[in-house]
């Protein structure tokens, strides 16, 4: 297992899972609700002040089930994007988004303990600004995202 950062967020929206899935099911649709991303010629551009270039190609991961996502963004850093939408008992959609940044490059592995708080803060700031936009596009309310961060050394 390579060293990696894992960042997970979970929030709810007052919408049917199928409607939410239309905006979350493919990373290429994220720029519609996540202001830190842009789609450029079928490649995603992550507009974050990362210490690496920010253009990624999207490719599928394993075949997920209904309302589950597993995609890889391949670029200077490999990022695994996994999403899941559950239906909560009160008919709200619960969204779980997990990003795993694979630290394949030696300089990333060596600087990982210093980079983790900075990368996590930038990521969760982007998610916190994107969730209200997602709710606006769906015409519903959304709850604030909860956040978990982890680091797996090699």
N, C-alpha and C positions, 0 to 999 in steps of 0.2 A: 504494500500500500504506500503510495506516495504521500508526502506531506500535503496537507490541505487546510484551508479555512472552510468552515461550514457555517452558513448564516441562515437561520430559519425564522420566518415570521408567520403569524396566523392572525386572521381577522375575519369578521363576518360582514355580510351584506344582505340587505332585505330584498333578495331577488332569487329567482329560480336558478338552480345550478346550470342549466343549459344556456341561459342568457349570460351568466358570468363566464362560462367556459368559452363563449365566442370571443371574449377579450383576453382570456388567460391561456387558452389551450395551445397556442403556438407563440413562441418567443417573438416571432416577427410582428405580432399584433401589439406587443407591449408598448411601443412608442405612442400608441393612442392614449394610454393612461399613465405611463411612466415617463415624466419629463426628462429624465436623465438618459433616455435611449432614443435613437433615431434609426430609421431604416434607410440604407443607402445601397441601391443596386443589389438587393437581396442579401446584403450583409448588414448586421446590426452594428451601430456605432454607439458605444457606451460613453456618454458625455460626462465623465467623472474625472476628477484630477488624479487618476491612477498613475503610478510610476512606470507604466508601460503603455504602448500604443493601444488604441481602443476599438479596432475593427475586428468583428468576429463573423465567421460563417456558421450558420445553423445546420446541424445534422441530427437525425433522430438517434435516440438511445434505444433501450429495449422497448418492446411493444407494450405500452401501458394499457390499463383497463379504461373503462368509461370514466370520464372526468379526472383522469390522471395523466400527467405529462412527464415525459422523460426525454430531454433534448440536451445536446452538447453544443456549446458555443466554442468553436475552435479558432484560435488566433494566437497572439503572443502568450496568452495564458489560457489554459483549457478551463471552461466553466460548465459544470453540469447543472442544469435547471430542472428541478422536479417540482411539480405542482399537483395538488390534490384538492378537490372540492367535495365536501361532505354536506349532507342536508342535516341541519340541527333539528332537534325536536320541535322548536317553535317555527319551523318552515323557513328559516334563514339559511343561506349558503355560508358555510365555514370554509375559508380559503387558507390552505397551508402552502407556502412557497419556500423551497429549500434551494439555496445556491451553494455549490461546492466549488471553490477556486482551487484548482490543482497547482501546487507549487513545484512544477517540474524543473524549473531553472535553479541552478545552485545559488545565485544571488538572492532569489526569493526565499529559498529555504533558510538561508543564513540570516536574513532580515525579518523573517516571519514573526517572531515574538514582538518586534517593534512595530511592524506594519499592522498587525491584527486589530488593535484598538482603532487606528486611523481608518482602515478599510471598512470595519464594521460600522463605525459612526457615519461614514459617507453613504454606505449602503442603506442603513436604516433611515437616514434623513431622506433619501430618495424614495423609499417605500412609504414613509409617513406623508410625503407630499403627493404620492401617486394614488393612495387609497381613496382620498376624497374625490380625486378626478375620476377614478373608476366608478364610484357611486354616482357622480354627476352624469357620466355617460349612460349608466343603467337607470337613472332617474329614481334612485332609492337612497336609503341611509346606509352608512357603514360604521362599524366600530373601529376603535384604534387598534393598530397592530401590536401584538406582543412580540418579543424578540428573544432569540437565543443565538449564542455564538459559541463556536468550538474551534479548536485547533488540534490537528492530528500531526504530530511530528513523524518523520519517516521511521 
